[in-house]
Amino acid sequence: IRSERLLSVLGPSGELSVVDPHHHFLDPVSKPEVYQTISKLGLGRHLPEDYAQQLGRRRQLQHGGSGAGRGEVEQVCVRQSVHVEVIPDDWVGEVEWVQGLVESGRAPTVGGIVAACDVSAPDVEASLRRLQAASPLLRGVRWIANFAGHLEPGESPIESRATWPRVARDFSSDPAFLRGLEAVDRCGLSFDLQTNPHQLASFASSLSSLPVSFPVVLDHLGSLRGAVRVAPSSVGSANDLVLDDEQIAVWRQGMEAMAELPNVHVKLSMLGYSAPVWWESGREAQRQVLAGLVNEVVDLFGARRCMFASNWPVDGEDGLDAPNMFAHYWSWVSHREQE
């Protein structure tokens, strides 16, 4: 599933019609055996009805940032969407649950599913076949690969360092991981790659050995972690920025390497991971840097290899609402309407 453009043209009534290529449902209440890991990270129940209500909320919003004055997003209309795994403990169980939501009519936008699968495991092909049998909507798999060293006693994944749950080693040059990606390709599926900036170049080298027909989607703008912050003393006043120039330089080098591979696409999402609460009042300078990074990626990959995603409900955890988020996105790229 892909949109014809980076973002669809804004309609005369202020309706922005989108394909959302990355969002999550989860239900640790009725499916605790599936969602033990994610529950420990504090993410609560999120059902299709919540997604529909929060993404479809009507609100007259002025654009912020460099695109102000080009129109107003009043409502987001999700035409179709892709459900992406959310670190389930039972990979097949999550796929079966989402398939059931679709069949019952509760998730009418879902036209594709990206499941969890440890592609470094020796039985990866058998796991992929089980996932395919669980749903005709399966389009790809993901196994999060963010690794920034082993967690020390007392450290928490993601919060303490950019090592994510269940990531025990660096997969970027791991032969078993690469063999697993070959199995994903044989099964006719795509792979969602979520990894850290310092791993990008190594992953690009590994991926270069795979067929150019094998679709790879790099998640979340390449996972810049806290690289665009606002000095606490300046919020609401001077808006001074604190940039992680070293991380951004490494990220830029890795993104350039990834862009050389014609089968790699990019999801422009989870921007709060790079710039916490970027959408709040008084953070215009922070938004301008984000807009610049987003457009830099679009310039590198081309608009047809980039896609904005809601990453809902994760991207709404800090108080951001979906219409406001897409209004900012529109303002940043509305000059690219014909791309």
Disulfide bonds with the S-S distance in Angstrom:
none
